[in-house]
Amino acid sequence: MPELKPILTKVSDEEYKALRAEAMLALENNQMDSYYSILKKLPLSPLDANDLKRLVGVQSMIEEGLNLSRVVEAYGAKWLTY
């Protein structure tokens, strides 16, 4: 099985707002798979990522496909290994 790489895609403020609007539309239409898929594209906040890291670990976050760009921007790439 190939090693998974973290998602580190930066999102502009405009893209962030557009993705949130798209996610809300999917939620309103009860399209839960689309809703969760869209949410994964949004960069996780460093604070939320630290909590999630303690709960499930970085590997699980990477496997889930969460966008960790803001975390690495805030804490550096070493955060992914500790």
Sequence and secondary structure as in RCSB ss.txt:
>XXXX:A:sequence
MPELKPILTKVSDEEYKALRAEAMLALENNQMDSYYSILKKLPLSPLDANDLKRLVGVQSMIEEGLNLSRVVEAY
GAKWLTY
>XXXX:A:secstr
      B     HHHHHHHHHHHHHHHHTT HHHHHHHHHHSB  HHHHHHHHHHH HHHHHHHT B HHHHHHH
 GGGGG 
